[in-house]
Amino acid sequence: MKINNFSAGPSKIPNEILENISEDIIDYKDLGYSVLELSHRSSVFEELVNISKSKITKILNIPDDFEIIFIQGGATFQNTFIPVNNKSLMNNISFLISGTWGKKTHSDFEIYFGNKISNYNIQDIGYENSLKDISKSDEEYLYLTSNETIEGIQIRDFKNFKNKKLIVDMSSDICSYEFDWSNLSYIYAGAQKNLGIPGVTICIFKKDFHDESTKTSYLDIKNHILKNSSFNTPPTFSIYVLTKVLDWILNSGGIKKIENNNSIRANKLYQFLDENDDYFQLLAPKNLRSNSNIVFEFKEGSKTQKFLNHCVENGFIGLNGHRSVGGIRVSNYNSITDDMIDDFLVLLEDFVK
Ligand SMILES: Cc1ncc(COP(=O)(O)O)c(C=O)c1O
């Protein structure tokens, strides 16, 4: 049976990349050994780091005054890494909260800074009111999650926060659309959705973002910059996979093409759900619907689990909504093909009938 993997992360990797990786696992670049055995102190590995940096710079059009590092600990580690490296955030940052991940980061930052941090929660006051309140707020920095993976809520119009320096968790939508860097200060993303496999987090930040205070060595961002992401043993295989995925993005026509394809697939799905709104309800407000994670459920509660069982029986996996919200979640990351969405829609349509 053909398997269609819609998992929210770790997620589908394009087949051609998998084929390529499987060859390199046996013998990398005719070196006579596996890529899994590659020393992080070899020039071959250093080249992989440099290639990844230059490819992501090209894809995202990253300006010269930004630094790129690859680090472990997942996106969750950034809840510690960012505050520890920038003490000026104390009393100087507010949060736009649009879902679960932003809420978690907000409470971790409050623990670090030991005080209450202002937040604008779109579930309480709506997006438009949040924008108005944020524009009047005093804090220099604003934190937001560009794509809340659990709720399927996406906020990617960074120009709406013109007077703020943005820190953005892009874990589930990095490299899926073009954006302007003018008010961005620090962005990060775990690789396991759009950029490969778990183990590496991509951090891109203004060269003057960090402070000079003393901290233990691993926590000091300067060490990771200075040692070109090899301060201690880095996740070599995850970084190798990252280069493959970045290559694939460029060979697929670049970010504009990827963005366009993703939005065509997402719109197909949303259109079907809207046309059948007697049966379905969505978690996200219409103006903030995510192209990366489409989250919905049947209005008739028992049908949701029945449909999810039907999906698994037919080889469609990874569609369960996050355990905290339930429902159905279609993760429409860069690697998802038109055929996968078309076949999923046929399955859904047949089930409804
Ligand atoms: C938007 C977002 N932020 C943070 C995380 C946490 O990532 P990690 O498990 O890499 O710490 C996730 C995980 O899915 C996520 O989707």
The ligand as a Gaussian input file, in Angstrom:
#p B3LYP/6-31G(d) Opt

LIG

0 1
 C        6.053000      26.263000      16.187000
 C        6.797000      25.311000      17.069000
 N        7.623000      25.800000      18.002000
 C        8.325000      24.998000      18.810000
 C        8.209000      23.627000      18.726000
 C        9.029000      22.760000      19.645000
 O       10.027000      22.190000      18.883000
 P       11.134000      21.201000      19.467000
 O       10.442000      19.905000      19.709000
 O       12.132000      21.151000      18.360000
 O       11.689000      21.796000      20.700000
 C        7.366000      23.062000      17.773000
 C        7.234000      21.605000      17.647000
 O        6.481000      21.066000      16.904000
 C        6.645000      23.933000      16.926000
 O        5.825000      23.454000      15.987000

